[in-house]
Amino acid sequence: MSKSLTTALLAVQAELKAPKNQRNKFGNYNYRSAEDILEAVKPLLTKNKLSMHITDEIMEVGGITFVNSTVVLSDGEDSTYASAQAGIDVNRKGMDIAQSFGSSSSYARKYAMNGMFLIDDTKDSDATNTHGKSVPTTATTTSESDWFTSAVDYIKNAKDKKTKALAYKQVLTKYGDRASDKQKQALSKFVG
């Protein structure tokens, strides 16, 4: 990343305020939406002569469909990006399929922007709220999803095809015993 882009991004990160002004009455917690972040960041992007665009890609890995959202920030000469993923539950109660995809897109976009702009150093309540349901959590379940998300990011963030291939090999060395054939195949797609 160029020095001018780094300087502009640092200025936006330092000045951006995106408070949790939304309220979930059912879960009794405050949160911020992707729209809240966009509203707060747009004037700062203009002020620092930056452009931003967000793309979504629907992917499937190991039988799980998810949206991968990528935020790209540019100063016209150089760019940088951040990505985040959110699962899509097409059978989510009370939502049709379009709403389910839209909800996952919004969630992934919000967390991609959180990563880009260093928003919040504490977990959002919406990430930990169970909405009154008891959800058993085990270390195995958490680490299984964490390693895969980290592996995807690690390979995708490699600079060129050769580095991506090396990253893929490193991931298989470290997590190969956990990875199913579908997961290995999905990871290999990011190598190019």
Secondary structure as UniProt FT lines:
FT   HELIX           3..15
FT   STRAND          22..24
FT   TURN            25..28
FT   STRAND          29..31
FT   HELIX           34..47
FT   TURN            48..49
FT   STRAND          51..61
FT   TURN            62..63
FT   STRAND          64..74
FT   STRAND          79..87
FT   TURN            90..91
FT   TURN            93..94
FT   HELIX           97..117
FT   HELIX           125..128
FT   TURN            131..132
FT   HELIX           139..156
FT   HELIX           161..175
FT   TURN            176..178
FT   HELIX           181..189
FT   TURN            190..191
//
